[in-house]
Amino acid sequence: MDCITIVPKRNVNLSVRIPPWCDYDAIVITVEGDKTPMVFRDNYLWLNNLYSGTKVQITLPHPRFLTQERALGYENTYRVQWRGNTVLAMSGSGQWMALYPKLD
């Protein structure tokens, strides 16, 4: 989990883009240490009427998941293990794979 702390320097309405892999139900938001209701619209979290100096903490889960990927121009697929948007491991790691075809 990542915890983001925001302290605005002026009165604001705040919008924070939430990554598509994030489980909205697992997000925790506190304003001055108290949990606050969440309003999501178009992949953004909205916090309205924040005053200057208000401490906002947003805790986002980083789920682990596997995907099957294919590099352009290659038939074989490979598996990628992710935590959020970070690659942790890949099948075939340590093997060289040309990114471009050889010119004749």
Salt bridges, closest charged atoms under 4 A:
ASP2 OD2 - HIS62 NE2 3.20
